Amino acid sequence: MKTNIKYIFMSLLLTGVMASCKDDSTHLNLDGDTVIESITINGIEGLIDKYAHTVKVELPVETDLSALKVDAMKLSAGAVSDLNVGETFNGLVPRNIHVKNGDVHTDYTLTTIHDQVEFLSFELDGLYSGTINNDDRSIRVYVPYTANIESMLVTFTVNEDTEVTPASGSMLDFSNPVEFTATHKSAKIVYTAYVVQDDMDQSPKAFVANTNSYDALGDEAKAAYTWMMENVPNTVLISFQDLIDNKAKLDDYKMIWCHLDFLDWPSFMWDSRDLVNGYWLRGGAILATRDGARYINDVWRITLDQQGPNNPFGGEGFEDLDHDLGFTITGHEGHPLYDGIETDADNRILLKATGNASSNRTLQWFVDWEPYGGMTGWEERTGATALASSHDYDPNCVTIAEFEPREALKGFMSGRVIVIGSPAFEWFDPNHAENPYQSNMINLTRNAINYLCQ
């Protein structure tokens, strides 16, 4: 009898505990909504995205964003917020708004900006795309010498509700810079469009890098891309990750330039290897310079022996040059790569001057090393042709090489590839010293891009 009483007591106790737990759960208030229905900041109503949980407020240009005031805010019935009507806050940085209703809560991100205008695209005669800089309010368009710049059809797109004078669809004279006045609410901004006539190829081109963010580029890649963006028409910046994520397709571009900073082996180079190799197999042209030259091996599979330059070194620090630096073109003077570039008395093309800083990053071949045994063996094993030697001419050293198109895939001719591994081919100088040979660097790169676009 005692035993039965004990079991009955334990059963009642357990039932009570379970009932208690059940009662606790029924007291959770999960029925309330946590929506910001409307909000007004400094007299301007905000744009609310209830799905992305964002609030954006565009304010007149004279507004002090560091001291903003909440004039009104409507929330779901029963909801409360940690940002209240009458409260002031600093809108120079995004502000989190925590909305709670019973046991339910949602966080919104509030951003405030001045009224702004922005050009999204700019084109002349339906053929020539402009490079837009929304920071310094400039647009630069490169056109061939044959274009009639005194009468060109301009078409452009801008952010919503922005009005521009002269209007899109106008015929304008671009023999001098043309100003476009763009107005959006309280913002009134003047953009200046410049048309430059030169012989740069108009085909679409891509600068392929470790990132698609300009600010995130390394110093060397950023310096090279800056020049290309400002001087080469129809240029875009894409990343290897963009290719992997199918956000960009290399077949959209006539040529690509891969100019990488000194870096460790990034995994995405291997992950994107088939995409770059396929582009080349189908006829895509590649300019591989600096650490871009590393990947012509078994990654991109451009060299026949799937080996890259056998003498890479440097790149980890800078030293000031005590002499001018370049490369020797003896035996290759007539190549299109060197059109219009003067050599010194020793048949060198100089790229960096005394006093410039150099990281001495070098990716070159010594053709007399094993397994090549000389220039002929190197050409046969790699499938390349030498175009330049070292600064101090060494006939067994190759600092610039060309891979001509070949039927690497049945029914397809591969693209042309230029590889530049000379330590003189370096765009970034931490000294920011004057360089009288910068024009040689520019002309060499221009020639390479035009040659690869043929």
C-alpha positions as CSV (number, residue, x, y, z in Angstrom):
1,M,0.0,0.0,0.0
2,K,2.8,2.4,0.7
3,T,4.4,1.6,-2.6
4,N,1.1,2.5,-4.5
5,I,0.8,5.8,-2.6
6,K,4.4,6.6,-3.6
7,Y,3.8,6.0,-7.3
8,I,0.5,8.0,-7.2
9,F,2.4,10.9,-5.6
10,M,5.1,10.9,-8.2
11,S,2.6,10.7,-11.0
12,L,0.7,13.7,-9.7
13,L,4.0,15.7,-9.3
14,L,5.0,15.0,-12.9
15,T,1.6,15.9,-14.2
16,G,1.9,19.2,-12.3
17,V,5.3,20.0,-13.8
18,M,4.1,19.3,-17.3
19,A,1.0,21.4,-16.8
20,S,3.3,24.2,-15.5
21,C,5.5,24.0,-18.6
22,K,2.4,24.1,-20.8
23,D,1.0,27.1,-19.0
24,D,4.3,29.0,-19.5
25,S,4.3,28.5,-23.2
26,T,0.7,29.7,-23.5
27,H,1.8,33.0,-21.9
28,L,4.2,33.9,-24.8
29,N,2.7,36.8,-26.8
30,L,3.4,35.9,-30.4
31,D,0.4,37.5,-32.1
32,G,1.6,41.1,-32.5
33,D,3.1,42.7,-35.6
34,T,6.3,44.6,-35.7
35,V,5.9,46.7,-38.8
36,I,7.0,50.3,-39.2
37,E,4.0,51.6,-41.1
38,S,5.4,55.1,-41.7
39,I,8.2,57.4,-40.4
40,T,8.9,61.1,-41.0
41,I,12.4,62.6,-40.4
42,N,13.0,66.3,-40.6
43,G,9.7,66.7,-42.5
44,I,10.5,64.0,-45.1
45,E,8.7,60.7,-45.2
46,G,10.9,57.7,-45.3
47,L,10.8,54.9,-47.9
48,I,10.1,51.6,-46.0
49,D,10.9,48.1,-47.3
50,K,8.9,45.8,-45.0
51,Y,10.5,42.7,-46.4
52,A,14.2,43.8,-46.4
53,H,13.5,45.6,-43.1
54,T,15.1,48.9,-44.3
55,V,14.1,52.5,-44.0
56,K,15.6,55.1,-46.4
57,V,15.2,58.9,-46.1
58,E,16.4,61.3,-48.8
59,L,16.8,64.8,-47.3
60,P,17.4,68.2,-48.8
61,V,21.1,68.9,-49.5
62,E,21.4,71.6,-46.9
63,T,20.2,69.3,-44.1
64,D,22.7,68.6,-41.3
65,L,22.6,64.8,-41.3
66,S,24.4,64.6,-37.9
67,A,21.4,66.0,-36.0
68,L,18.1,64.6,-37.4
69,K,14.8,64.5,-35.6
70,V,12.0,62.0,-35.7
71,D,8.8,64.0,-36.5
72,A,6.3,61.1,-36.6
73,M,6.3,57.3,-36.7
74,K,3.4,54.8,-37.0
75,L,4.0,51.2,-35.8
76,S,1.8,48.2,-35.8
77,A,-0.9,48.2,-33.0
78,G,0.7,47.5,-29.7
79,A,4.3,47.8,-31.0
80,V,7.0,50.0,-29.4
81,S,10.4,51.1,-30.8
82,D,13.7,52.2,-29.3
83,L,13.6,55.3,-31.6
84,N,10.8,57.6,-30.5
85,V,9.0,60.6,-31.9
86,G,10.9,63.8,-30.9
87,E,14.2,62.0,-30.5
88,T,17.3,63.3,-32.3
89,F,20.0,61.0,-33.8
90,N,23.1,61.1,-36.0
91,G,22.2,60.1,-39.5
92,L,25.7,60.1,-40.9
93,V,25.9,56.4,-40.1
94,P,23.1,53.7,-40.4
95,R,20.9,53.5,-37.4
96,N,19.3,50.3,-36.1
97,I,15.6,50.5,-35.1
98,H,14.4,47.8,-32.8
99,V,10.6,47.3,-32.9
100,K,9.0,45.0,-30.3
101,N,5.5,43.7,-29.8
102,G,5.1,41.4,-26.9
103,D,7.6,38.6,-27.4
104,V,8.1,39.4,-31.2
105,H,10.7,41.8,-32.4
106,T,12.2,43.0,-35.7
107,D,15.3,45.1,-36.4
108,Y,15.2,47.7,-39.2
109,T,18.2,49.6,-40.7
110,L,17.6,53.3,-41.1
111,T,19.8,55.2,-43.6
112,T,19.6,58.9,-44.4
113,I,21.2,60.6,-47.4
114,H,21.0,63.9,-49.2
115,D,19.0,64.2,-52.4
116,Q,21.4,63.0,-55.1
117,V,21.7,62.6,-58.9
118,E,23.5,59.8,-60.6
119,F,24.2,58.9,-64.2
120,L,23.8,55.2,-64.8
121,S,24.7,55.0,-68.5
122,F,26.0,57.3,-71.2
123,E,26.4,56.5,-74.9
124,L,27.2,58.4,-78.1
125,D,25.8,57.5,-81.5
126,G,24.6,54.2,-80.0
127,L,28.2,52.9,-80.3
128,Y,30.5,54.5,-77.8
129,S,29.9,54.0,-74.1
130,G,31.2,56.5,-71.6
131,T,33.1,55.9,-68.4
132,I,31.0,57.6,-65.6
133,N,32.6,59.0,-62.4
134,N,29.8,60.0,-60.1
135,D,32.3,61.2,-57.5
136,D,33.9,64.0,-59.5
137,R,30.8,64.3,-61.8
138,S,32.6,63.6,-65.0
139,I,32.0,61.4,-68.0
140,R,34.7,60.4,-70.5
141,V,34.0,58.8,-73.9
142,Y,36.6,57.4,-76.2
143,V,35.8,57.5,-79.9
144,P,37.8,56.7,-83.1
145,Y,39.3,59.5,-85.2
146,T,36.7,58.8,-87.9
147,A,33.8,59.8,-85.6
148,N,32.1,63.2,-86.3
149,I,32.3,64.6,-82.8
150,E,30.7,67.9,-83.9
151,S,27.3,66.2,-84.2
152,M,26.7,63.2,-82.0
153,L,23.5,61.6,-80.6
154,V,23.7,61.4,-76.8
155,T,21.6,58.9,-74.9
156,F,21.8,58.3,-71.1
157,T,20.0,57.0,-68.1
158,V,19.9,58.5,-64.6
159,N,18.4,57.7,-61.2
160,E,14.6,57.9,-60.9
161,D,12.9,61.3,-61.0
162,T,16.1,63.1,-62.1
163,E,15.7,65.6,-64.9
164,V,18.7,66.5,-67.1
165,T,19.5,69.4,-69.5
166,P,20.4,68.8,-72.4
167,A,18.0,65.9,-72.5
168,S,18.8,62.4,-73.6
169,G,18.2,62.1,-77.4
170,S,19.8,65.5,-78.2
171,M,22.3,66.0,-81.0
172,L,25.3,67.8,-79.5
173,D,28.7,69.1,-80.5
174,F,31.4,67.4,-78.4
175,S,34.5,69.2,-79.9
176,N,34.6,70.9,-76.5
177,P,33.5,69.5,-73.1
178,V,29.7,69.5,-72.7
179,E,28.0,70.2,-69.4
180,F,24.8,68.4,-68.3
181,T,22.8,69.9,-65.4
182,A,21.0,67.1,-63.5
183,T,18.2,68.0,-61.0
184,H,16.6,65.7,-58.4
185,K,14.4,67.4,-55.7
186,S,16.8,69.8,-53.9
187,A,20.0,68.4,-55.7
188,K,21.3,70.2,-58.7
189,I,24.6,68.8,-60.0
190,V,26.6,69.6,-63.2
191,Y,28.3,66.8,-64.9
192,T,31.0,67.4,-67.6
193,A,31.3,65.0,-70.5
194,Y,34.6,64.8,-72.4
195,V,35.0,63.1,-75.8
196,V,38.5,61.9,-76.6
197,Q,39.5,60.7,-80.0
198,D,42.1,58.1,-80.2
199,D,42.9,54.7,-81.8
200,M,41.9,52.5,-78.9
201,D,39.8,49.5,-79.9
202,Q,36.1,49.8,-79.0
203,S,35.5,46.1,-78.2
204,P,34.2,45.2,-74.7
205,K,37.1,44.4,-72.3
206,A,37.4,43.3,-68.7
207,F,39.9,43.8,-65.9
208,V,39.6,40.5,-64.0
209,A,40.7,40.8,-60.4
210,N,40.4,39.2,-56.9
211,T,37.5,41.5,-56.2
212,N,34.8,43.5,-58.0
213,S,35.2,46.4,-55.6
214,Y,37.5,49.2,-56.7
215,D,38.3,50.1,-53.1
216,A,39.2,46.6,-52.1
217,L,41.8,46.2,-54.9
218,G,45.4,46.0,-53.9
219,D,47.7,49.0,-54.7
220,E,49.2,47.4,-57.8
221,A,46.0,46.2,-59.3
222,K,44.2,49.4,-58.4
223,A,46.8,51.5,-60.2
224,A,46.6,49.4,-63.3
225,Y,42.8,49.3,-63.3
226,T,42.5,53.0,-62.7
227,W,44.5,53.7,-65.9
228,M,42.5,51.2,-67.9
229,M,39.1,52.5,-66.6
230,E,40.0,56.1,-67.4
231,N,41.7,55.5,-70.8
232,V,40.3,52.3,-72.4
233,P,36.8,52.4,-73.8
234,N,34.2,49.7,-72.8
235,T,36.1,48.5,-69.7
236,V,34.5,46.8,-66.8
237,L,35.9,45.4,-63.5
238,I,34.9,41.8,-62.7
239,S,36.1,39.3,-60.1
240,F,36.9,35.6,-60.4
241,Q,34.1,35.1,-57.8
242,D,31.7,36.8,-60.2
243,L,32.6,34.2,-62.8
244,I,32.1,31.3,-60.4
245,D,28.7,32.8,-59.3
246,N,27.7,33.3,-62.9
247,K,27.4,37.0,-62.4
248,A,29.7,37.7,-65.4
249,K,30.6,35.8,-68.5
250,L,34.0,36.1,-70.1
251,D,32.6,35.4,-73.6
252,D,31.1,38.9,-73.4
253,Y,34.6,40.4,-73.7
254,K,37.0,40.5,-76.6
255,M,40.0,40.5,-74.2
256,I,40.7,40.3,-70.5
257,W,43.5,41.8,-68.5
258,C,44.6,39.9,-65.4
259,H,47.1,42.0,-63.4
260,L,47.3,40.8,-59.9
261,D,49.2,42.0,-56.8
262,F,51.8,39.7,-55.2
263,L,49.7,37.2,-53.3
264,D,49.3,33.7,-52.0
265,W,47.5,31.1,-54.0
266,P,43.8,32.0,-53.8
267,S,41.3,29.1,-53.9
268,F,39.0,30.8,-56.4
269,M,41.8,30.8,-59.0
270,W,41.4,27.0,-59.1
271,D,37.6,27.1,-58.8
272,S,37.5,29.4,-61.9
273,R,40.2,27.6,-63.9
274,D,37.8,25.9,-66.3
275,L,35.9,29.2,-67.0
276,V,39.1,31.0,-68.0
277,N,40.5,28.0,-69.9
278,G,37.2,27.6,-71.8
279,Y,37.2,31.3,-72.7
280,W,40.7,31.0,-74.1
281,L,40.0,27.8,-75.9
282,R,37.0,29.5,-77.7
283,G,39.2,32.4,-78.9
284,G,39.3,34.8,-75.9
285,A,42.4,36.9,-75.7
286,I,44.3,37.3,-72.4
287,L,46.9,39.8,-71.1
288,A,48.5,38.1,-68.1
289,T,50.9,40.4,-66.3
290,R,52.6,40.5,-62.9
291,D,51.1,37.7,-60.8
292,G,48.6,37.1,-63.5
293,A,51.4,35.3,-65.3
294,R,51.5,32.6,-62.6
295,Y,48.3,31.0,-63.8
296,I,49.1,30.2,-67.5
297,N,50.3,26.8,-66.0
298,D,48.1,23.9,-65.1
299,V,45.4,26.4,-63.8
300,W,44.5,28.0,-67.1
301,R,46.4,25.4,-69.2
302,I,47.8,27.8,-71.8
303,T,51.3,26.5,-71.9
304,L,51.8,23.2,-73.6
305,D,53.8,21.8,-70.7
306,Q,51.4,23.4,-68.2
307,Q,54.3,25.1,-66.4
308,G,54.5,28.8,-65.6
309,P,57.6,31.0,-65.6
310,N,60.4,29.0,-64.0
311,N,62.1,32.0,-62.3
312,P,59.6,33.9,-60.2
313,F,60.9,36.1,-57.3
314,G,60.4,39.4,-55.5
315,G,57.2,41.3,-54.6
316,E,57.4,41.3,-50.8
317,G,58.8,44.8,-50.3
318,F,59.9,48.0,-52.1
319,E,63.4,49.4,-52.7
320,D,64.3,52.7,-54.4
321,L,65.9,52.1,-57.8
322,D,69.5,53.4,-58.3
323,H,69.2,53.0,-62.1
324,D,66.5,53.1,-64.8
325,L,64.7,49.8,-65.3
326,G,63.3,48.2,-68.4
327,F,63.7,45.2,-70.7
328,T,65.6,44.5,-73.9
329,I,63.7,43.8,-77.3
330,T,66.7,42.8,-79.4
331,G,65.5,40.6,-82.2
332,H,61.8,41.6,-81.7
333,E,61.9,45.3,-82.6
334,G,59.2,45.0,-85.3
335,H,56.5,43.4,-83.0
336,P,53.2,45.5,-82.8
337,L,53.7,45.5,-79.0
338,Y,56.4,48.1,-79.4
339,D,54.9,50.4,-82.0
340,G,55.7,54.0,-81.3
341,I,58.0,53.3,-78.3
342,E,61.6,54.5,-78.5
343,T,64.4,52.4,-77.1
344,D,67.6,53.5,-75.5
345,A,71.1,53.0,-76.9
346,D,71.1,49.4,-75.6
347,N,67.8,48.5,-77.4
348,R,65.9,48.7,-74.1
349,I,62.4,50.0,-73.4
350,L,62.6,51.8,-70.1
351,L,59.6,51.8,-67.8
352,K,60.8,53.0,-64.4
353,A,63.3,55.7,-63.5
354,T,66.0,56.1,-60.9
355,G,64.3,57.1,-57.6
356,N,61.1,55.2,-58.4
357,A,60.3,52.4,-55.9
358,S,60.3,48.8,-57.2
359,S,59.1,45.6,-55.6
360,N,61.2,43.7,-58.1
361,R,58.3,41.3,-58.7
362,T,59.6,39.1,-61.6
363,L,58.1,36.2,-63.4
364,Q,60.5,35.1,-66.2
365,W,61.8,32.0,-67.9
366,F,65.4,30.9,-68.2
367,V,65.3,28.8,-71.3
368,D,68.7,27.2,-70.8
369,W,67.5,25.6,-67.6
370,E,66.1,22.0,-67.5
371,P,64.0,20.7,-69.1
372,Y,64.2,23.2,-71.9
373,G,67.8,23.1,-72.9
374,G,67.7,26.3,-74.9
375,M,65.3,28.6,-76.8
376,T,64.2,26.0,-79.3
377,G,63.3,23.5,-76.6
378,W,61.5,26.2,-74.6
379,E,59.4,27.2,-77.6
380,E,58.5,23.6,-78.4
381,R,57.6,22.7,-74.8
382,T,55.6,25.8,-73.9
383,G,54.2,26.8,-77.3
384,A,55.3,30.3,-76.8
385,T,57.5,32.9,-78.6
386,A,59.9,35.2,-76.8
387,L,59.3,38.9,-77.3
388,A,61.7,40.4,-74.7
389,S,64.7,39.7,-72.5
390,S,66.0,41.1,-69.2
391,H,67.1,44.7,-68.6
392,D,70.7,43.5,-69.1
393,Y,70.3,41.5,-72.2
394,D,70.5,37.8,-71.6
395,P,69.5,35.7,-74.7
396,N,68.4,32.9,-72.4
397,C,66.0,35.0,-70.4
398,V,62.4,35.7,-71.4
399,T,60.5,38.4,-69.7
400,I,57.7,38.9,-72.3
401,A,56.2,36.0,-74.2
402,E,53.4,35.5,-76.7
403,F,51.2,32.4,-77.2
404,E,49.7,32.6,-80.7
405,P,46.3,31.1,-81.5
406,R,46.3,27.4,-82.1
407,E,43.7,24.6,-82.4
408,A,43.8,23.6,-78.8
409,L,40.2,22.4,-79.0
410,K,39.0,20.6,-82.1
411,G,37.1,23.0,-84.3
412,F,38.1,26.1,-82.3
413,M,41.1,28.4,-82.5
414,S,42.4,29.5,-79.1
415,G,42.9,33.1,-78.2
416,R,46.1,35.0,-78.3
417,V,47.9,35.5,-75.0
418,I,50.6,38.0,-74.0
419,V,52.5,37.4,-70.8
420,I,54.6,40.2,-69.2
421,G,56.8,39.2,-66.3
422,S,59.4,42.0,-66.3
423,P,59.9,43.7,-62.9
424,A,59.8,47.0,-64.7
425,F,56.1,46.5,-65.5
426,E,54.8,47.9,-62.3
427,W,52.1,50.6,-62.0
428,F,52.2,51.4,-58.3
429,D,55.0,53.5,-56.8
430,P,54.7,54.2,-53.0
431,N,57.2,57.1,-53.5
432,H,54.9,58.7,-56.1
433,A,58.1,59.9,-57.7
434,E,58.2,61.5,-61.2
435,N,58.6,58.9,-63.9
436,P,59.7,60.1,-67.4
437,Y,59.1,56.6,-68.8
438,Q,55.4,56.4,-67.7
439,S,54.4,57.1,-71.3
440,N,56.3,53.9,-72.4
441,M,54.3,51.9,-69.8
442,I,51.1,53.4,-71.2
443,N,51.9,52.9,-74.8
444,L,53.1,49.3,-74.2
445,T,49.8,48.4,-72.5
446,R,47.7,50.2,-75.1
447,N,49.5,48.3,-77.9
448,A,49.0,45.0,-76.1
449,I,45.2,45.7,-75.6
450,N,44.7,46.8,-79.2
451,Y,46.8,43.8,-80.5
452,L,44.8,41.3,-78.5
453,C,41.5,42.8,-79.7
454,Q,42.4,42.2,-83.4
